[in-house]
Amino acid sequence: MKLENRVAVVTGAGAGIGRACAIEFAKQGARVVAADINQEGAAATAREIEAAGGTCLAEYADVSLPESVQALVSSTLRAFSAVHVLVNNAAIQVSKTVEETTVEEWNAQMAVNVGGVFLCSKYFLPHLRATRGSIVNMASVNGFFVEPMCAGYCATKAAIIGLTKAMAIDHGKEGIRVNSICPGYIDAGLAESYFQAQPDPAAARASAGKLHALWRIGRPEEVARTAVFLASDDASFVTGAAMVVDGGFGSGLPPGV
Ligand SMILES: NC(=O)c1ccc[n+]([C@@H]2O[C@H](COP(=O)([O-])OP(=O)(O)OC[C@H]3O[C@@H](n4cnc5c(N)ncnc54)[C@H](O)[C@@H]3O)[C@@H](O)[C@H]2O)c1
């Protein structure tokens, strides 16, 4: 097992890619903290892990609020005494142009997607330094390739890629590795919310696979296995990377198909 004797905190672990990360980390021997504003979702993740013989603490945490993140740090240390891996996965998506996006929506998206990475990293870093741990940030191919109707979301994902490289440089000498993952379309909540925002959601969902060279969208566990790799000693010389897990996004659909 690749993550034996490690403690991993996963934000947004109540659904989708975060839930898959929590489950894959537990399969690899990690004790997991599943953090989410969706308490029932986090509890369901914990139940699934415990039923398979793993260890998981479900915690309410809003990554956009400093006091909530500080409480998450405290409960993690109270339960497990140490932390080795932080997966900054929680995010929301506003599927609108800049003009359509309200100021409140813009601020909320920035606060969760970028602010959440900042706050969780800020408050967990002293404890990751103690274990020479690692951070995995969930970015997106939308940090490189933008799509219509998600301007603010794309901006947050580009920011995460930049923040990842900056943290990798600041903390590399302390033995802390910081990487991001850039998934293509994955069968999980945010992709579904993007489909729902399109004029014809069913057509958008049906054609999304063809945006990828592999002509399908990905599964959450395919992203989670990359998170395991980046958190493990197999990635001991990998830091500052923006690792695409995108089925060849942007090279799929030939004209006219
Ligand atoms: N699904 C995709 O196609 C896709 C593609 C590329 C990148 N991503 C990224 O993967 C990550 C997960 O996406 P997903 O599709 O699994 O989303 P999802 O909506 O299925 O799950 C996101 C989870 O985050 C939680 N959350 C939202 N706001 C929170 C907050 N303030 N504090 C704590 N938790 C909060 C939600 O309750 C939810 O459980 C995101 O960072 C997303 O940008 C997703």
The ligand as an ORCA input file, in Angstrom:
! r2SCAN-3c Opt
* xyz 0 1
  N     -16.279     17.147    -12.635
  C     -15.440     17.606    -13.550
  O     -15.644     17.441    -14.772
  C     -14.183     18.341    -13.139
  C     -13.246     18.641    -14.137
  C     -12.074     19.313    -13.798
  C     -11.850     19.665    -12.473
  N     -12.769     19.357    -11.527
  C     -12.476     19.763    -10.134
  O     -12.598     18.654     -9.282
  C     -13.068     19.095     -8.000
  C     -14.313     18.323     -7.604
  O     -15.320     18.490     -8.603
  P     -16.604     17.536     -8.638
  O     -17.124     17.568    -10.021
  O     -16.295     16.238     -7.989
  O     -17.606     18.392     -7.720
  P     -18.866     17.959     -6.824
  O     -19.810     19.109     -6.902
  O     -19.346     16.605     -7.200
  O     -18.232     17.889     -5.362
  C     -17.706     19.034     -4.775
  C     -17.839     18.908     -3.253
  O     -17.296     20.116     -2.690
  C     -18.146     20.513     -1.618
  N     -18.017     21.945     -1.332
  C     -18.514     22.981     -2.053
  N     -18.226     24.139     -1.440
  C     -17.527     23.836     -0.322
  C     -16.950     24.607      0.728
  N     -17.077     25.940      0.770
  N     -16.268     23.969      1.700
  C     -16.166     22.612      1.694
  N     -16.711     21.830      0.742
  C     -17.369     22.433     -0.255
  C     -19.552     20.135     -2.104
  O     -20.460     20.066     -1.016
  C     -19.302     18.810     -2.783
  O     -19.453     17.722     -1.905
  C     -13.272     20.605     -8.129
  O     -12.122     21.278     -7.679
  C     -13.438     20.802     -9.618
  O     -13.110     22.104    -10.031
  C     -13.940     18.711    -11.823
*
